[in-house]
Amino acid sequence: DRQPALAITDLNNLFGAVKFYKEARGAGVKPVLGAEIYLEGLGSEPGALTRIVLLVQNTQGYLHLSELLARAWTRNVARGQAQTQALCRLEWLEELGAGLIALSGAQAGPLGAPLLQGQATRAAEVAGRLAAIFPDRFYIELQRAGRPEDEPHVIAAVQLAARLALPVVATHPVQFATADDYEAHEARVCISEGEILGNPRRVRKFTRDQYFKSAAEMEALFADVPSAIANTLEIAKRCSLTLVLGKPQLPDFPTPLVDGVPMPIDEFFRVESHEGLEARLAHLYPEVAKRDAQRPRYVERLEFEINTILKMGFPGYFLIVGDFIKWAKGNGCPVGPGRGSGAGSLVAYALKITDLDPLEYNLLFERFLNPDRVSMPDFDIDFCQGNRDRVIDYVKDKYGRDAVSQIATFGTMAARAAIRDVGRVLDMSYMFCDGISKLIPNKPGQPVTIQYPPNPKKEGDKNNYAIEMEPQLAARIEKEEEVRMLVELAQKLEGMTRNIGMHAGGVVIAPGKLTDFCPLYQQPGSDSAVSQYDKDDVESIGLVKFDFLGLATLTILEIAREFIAARHAGQENFNYEDIALDDVPTYRLFSEGKTEAVFQFESRGMQGMLKDARPTRLEDLIALNALYRPGPMDLIPSFVARKHGREDVEYPHPAVAEMLSETYGIMVYQEQVMQTAQILGGYSLGGADLLRRAMGKKKLEEMAEHREKFRSGAFATHGIPEDKADEIFDLMEKFAGYGFNKSHAAAYSLLAYHTGWLKVHYTAEFFCANMTVEMDDTDKLKVLFEDAVKNFGITFEPPDVNSGNYRFEPVTDKSIRYGLGAVKGTGQLAVEAIVKAREEGGPFGSLYDFCVRVDRQRINKRTVEALVKAGAFDAIHDNRASLVASIDRAFEFANATQANVAQVDIFGDSEHGSATAEPELVAAAQWGVKERLTFEKVAVGFYLSGHLFDEVAHEVRRFCRREIDELLDSREQQVIAGIVGDLRVINGQRGRLAIFKLDDKSASIEATADEAVMNANRNTLKDDELVIVSGRLQPGRGGFEARFQVQQVWDLATARCRFGKFLRVAVNGRTPDIARLVKDFPPRLETTEAGEVRQGMPVRLTLARAGARVELQLGENARFFPNDAALASWIAQADAGQAVIVYE
C-alpha cells in the first residue's frame, strides 16, 4: 500500500539487515535498520529483563548498535532453561546511545510492568532515565495486537507520555506476512519448543492479529491517538542511514621501511613477485641456460598479472594471503598446493600462495581475475586440519583480535525436514510422515522443492519440483486430505532459517574494528565470535573474506612426512615438492586402480575408470579428475578410447588442435572453452571468461549477443562460415555447462599424485598416517586395514601397552604397530598416561603393575578391558579371559597399594606399611577363536588377529565358491557367504528392512533383507554369525555403493542340507550307533512357501576290503540334521574319524 518506509527490528540481531536493506531499496522503500534488545538494570525487580527497540538514525548509530550487539553476545550472555540471550547493560547505552532512536518496548519494555501494575512513579523514573540517555530520541511505544494487556498498557502509556511531555509511537509486533500465515507461524513456534500444535494447554504467545497491517489498518487501530501514527513517519524521516555496499576494504599490509619510510605497497608487491619468480625458476630450471631461455615468457606473464592486479587495486590482498601462508609453512602448518581458480595465477605461484606452475599446465589467470570484470579475488586455502586454527590465531595477532572473525551461516529448513517437523507438531505418526518425506527425491547438489510448480511451467521445472518428479506424491496430495494439509503447511516453512552456524572456512579481516562494519554473534559455549552477516552480506559491506579450509589429506601427508624423516636416513628434510612427477610405479598404482585412500581417486567408480584409462602422466589425472562428475562422466569412454587409439581424435577446427590435444579433442575444462573463444572467435581471455559465465548461467539475451560476436570473429580470424561457427558455438555452450575448472583439477590432482606416490614408495608410513587420521571411523579403518594386508602385504602387530603409542606407527617397511588410540574406550589422555608411566618406570610387568602405575584419573575399568580384548596385554599374559576376569581385582590391588604408600608417607617410615604382593590372576579358560575375535571386534571395530570366516572357509568354499569381491555385476541369482555385521532394522516404504554388512574376508558388501526374509531367519541373521545367502546384486548408483538383495538365508547346518549330497562315513570294522545319532540329531521340519520341508542329510557308509570300496546308502530314516555337534558325533564314531560331507 505504498508505505514509504519499513523497519527491521529482530531480537538481539542484525542477521538479515543487509539483505533487508538491499530489498527495500530495490523496491523503492526506505529501509530503517534496528534491533529489539534485552536490557538489564531497568526492570521492576532486581535481575528482571526487559526489551527496548533501537533504530539506526545514521552511520554513527549503525556503528553503536553493532558495538552494543557485539558486546552483549560476547560479554553478557544469560543462559536460561528455554534459550540463551545476550543482554545489553544500561551503562553501555549511556556510552553508545548517540545516533540511535529508542522505543520503550511496549508491554515487554521497562515501562510495561510498572504501567500495568499501576506504578506510575516507577514508570516515570524509568522513562526519565531513558529520555536522558536518548534526548529527543525516546518514544513511548504503543501496540494493539489482540492481547489482553494491550489496552490497559496503551491507556497508561498515553497518560504517562502526556504527563512527561514525551512522544508516543504506534508499532505492530509483526510475526508473519498475512493473516493466513498464522498457523504456519504457530507450527514454527511448536517446532522450536518441541510442542504439539493442537495441545490445548500450550501457552499461546502470539495472536492472529500479528500480521503485516496496511497503513489504513494501523490508522484505524490508533484513530484515538493520531500522533502515534504521525510519529511513525517522523521517525522514518529522522532515520537516514546509507550503507556503502560493494566497495572492498582491505586492512593495511605493513611493508618494510626504506630510509625510514614504508615502501609503497605497489612497489613492494612488484619486488616480491619478481623475487619469488626467480626463486621458482631456480627450482624449476636448475641449469642456468635453460632458466635464461624460459625466463622471458614467465616475466611477460608475470608483468601482465602484476599490472592487472595493480590496476584493480588488489596487491594488498595477494600480500596478506602470501604472508599468512608463508607463516604457516614456516611454522609446521602444511598448506595445500592450491584450490580453485587461484592456481592459474603466476603471481600466486611466485608468492608461494600456490605450488603448481600455471604455464606448465596451461592454466589461465583470467579464469581467476578477469581484467574485463572487476571483482574481488578469492583464494581458497587448504590447511592441515590440526593446524588451521593456529594460522587463524596468527592472523588475529597480526591484524588485531577485534579486526578478525569467522563468518556466520544460516541453516534453512529443507523439504524433507519440513515435512517431518510439521508432521510432528500436527501429531501425525512418524511412519506416515517419514513415508511422505521419502517420496521427495533426494539428489545431492540438486535441491528439490515441495512447492506447487508454477503455471505455466518453465523448461526444467520437472527437475526442481518434487510434485512433478514423483507422481505418487502428487496423487496422494490430490486424494488424501491429511497429506495435502501436511504438505501445504510444510510449504510455508520450507526455506525458512532454522539455525545459526559457523562457515567452514570463511574468515574476515577488517581494516580496523569489525564492529565498524558489522555486529558480532557468539554461539553459546563457544569462545569464538562470528560476523552476524553471512558470506554474501559480509562482502557486500566491504569486508574481504579469506577461506581457511581444513583438509585431512594434508594432515595425512604431514604425519607420513614425520615418519619418513624419523625412520629413513638421508630423508630428514623430505619435501613433497621435490618429488618427480613422472614416476612410473606411481602411475602403475593409478592404472591398477589401487587408490584406496588416494586423494580424489578413492571411490570404487573412480578406481574402475582408472583401470580403463591407465593414466601415464599428470595431465591424464587432471582430466580424469575433471571428468569424473555428473555431466561430463558420459565422455569418459570416449576419452579413454581416444587415449588408447581405439577412437579417432577429432577437433572442432584445426586451429584449436594443439590446445585440445592433451584431452584428445574433448573440451574437458572451462579454460578450453575460453581458449576456443579466444583462438576462433577473436575474444580476449577476459571477454572469453564473460562468455563462459553467460553460457554457464544460460543467460539467453547475453548468449544471443555472444553468438553474433563469435560468428563475426570466427569469420574474420579464420574464415569460418556461419553454420560452422554456430556448430562450434553450440559445442562450446554444451561443454561450458559442465566443464570443470582446470586450475582446481590440476592443483588437486597434484595432491592426489603426492598421496599415490607416498602409497607406492612409503607404504607403511602411508597407511599409518591414514589410519591415525581415521582412527575414530571404524568402517574406514577396516577398509584401510584390508587394503594394506591384501594389496600391499602389510602385517599388523596388535596394540601393545609396552611398545605402542597413540598413533599407528611403522615398525618396518612392511609392518605396522596398531595405535592404542584406535582401541575403543581409550582416547588421547588415557594413552598419554600409559606412555608417561611406561617412560618413567619401564615396561609393565603385569596387569597389576599397569593398574598401579598408570594414572587412574585417566583410565578406568572399561579402558583396561578394551585394551585386553584388543590384545594390548598379550605380550604380558596371553590368556585374555583371565585378564578380563582379573580387572576388578587389579583395581582393588592398585587402590590398596596407593593407600599403603600414602600411609608410609604420613608416618615417614615403612613400619606402618609394607609392599603389597600381587595376587594371582583369576583362573579362566582361554577364549575360543570365535569368542576372542568377537571381543576383538568390540574393542577395535573389526577382526584384527584373524577372521571369523577363516574357521569355516575351507568347508564353505566347497559349495559357495564365489567370494564377495568376485560378485558379478548383473541381476542374475548369486550365492555368497559371509559373517554378518552392523545389523540394523529400519522402517522402509514397504515395511521393515534389515540392513547389514556381509564380510567373507575378501571384501564386504552391504546387504538387505525384507521383512518376510528377516522374520523367517530371526535366529540366523545376527551380528558375528555366518550366513549363506542367495539373492541379486543391486548395482550402485547416484553415489551409493552396490547392495546385495537377499532372498534366501541359510546357516551352515541348513546350507549343508541344501548344498550337500550326503555324509560319507567310514565303518571299517566299526559300526556307528546310527539309531542313537538319528535320535539325537533328527531332521528338522521347516515351513516354506511350498509347505513343510524336511531338512536332513542322507548318510552313506563305506567299507574298504582288499583294495575295493563298498558304499551303502542308508534309507530315509537315517537322515539327520548336520549341525556341528552332530558332525562331531559322527566323526567320533567313524573309523579313524573319517566322516565327511560330499558336496559334489
Secondary structure, DSSP 8 states (H G I E B T S, - for coil): ---SEEEEEEET--TTHHHHHHHHHHTT-EEEEEEEEEEES-SSSTT-EEEEEEEE-SHHHHHHHHHHHHHHHHH-EEE-SS-EEEEEEHHHHHHH-TTEEEE--GGGSTTHHHHHTT-HHHHHHHHHHHHHHSTT-EEEEE--SS-TTHHHHHHHHHHHHHHHT--EEE-----BSSGGGHHHHHHHHHHHHT--TT-TTS-----TT-B---HHHHHHHTTT-HHHHHHHHHHHHH-------S----------EETTEE--HHHHHHHHHHHHHHHHHHHH--SHHHHHHHHHHHHHHHHHHHHHHHHHT-HHHHHHHHHHHHHHHHTT--B-S--GGGGG-HHHHHTTS--S-TTTTT--GGGTS-TTS------EEEEETTTHHHHHHHHHHHH-TTSEEEEEEEEE--HHHHHHHHHHHTT--HHHHHHHHTTS--BTTB--B-S---SS--TTGGGTBHHHH-HHHHHHHHH-HHHHHHHHHHHHHTT-EEEEEEEEEEEEE-SS-GGGT--EEE-TT-S-EEESS-HHHHHHTT-EEEEEEEEHHHHHHHHHHHHHHHHSTT-TT--GGGS-TT-HHHHHHHHTT--TTSTT--SHHHHHHHHHH---SHHHHHHHHHHSSTTGGGGHHHHHHHHTTSS----SSGGGHHHHGGGTT---BHHHHHHHHHHHH---HHHHHHHHHHHHTT-HHHHHHHHHHHHHHHHHHH---HHHHHHHHHHHHHHHHH-B-HHHHHHHHHHHHHHHHHHHHSHHHHHHHHHHHTTT-HHHHHHHHHHHHHHH--EEE---TTT--SS-EEEETTEEE--GGGSTT--HHHHHHHHHHHHHH-S--SHHHHHHHS-TTT--HHHHHHHHHHTTTTTT-S-HHHHHHTHHHHHHHHHHHHHHHHHHHHHTSSTT----------------HHHHHHHHHHHHSS-SS--TTHHHHHHHTTT----GGG--SSSS-EEEEEEEEEEEEEEETTEEEEEEEEE-SS-EEEEEEEHHHHHHTTTTS-TT-EEEEEEEEE---TT---EEEEEEEE-HHHHHHHH--EEEEE-TT----HHHHHHHS--EEEEETTEEEEE-B-EEEEEEETTEEEEEE--GGG-B---HHHHHHHHHHSGGG-EEEE--
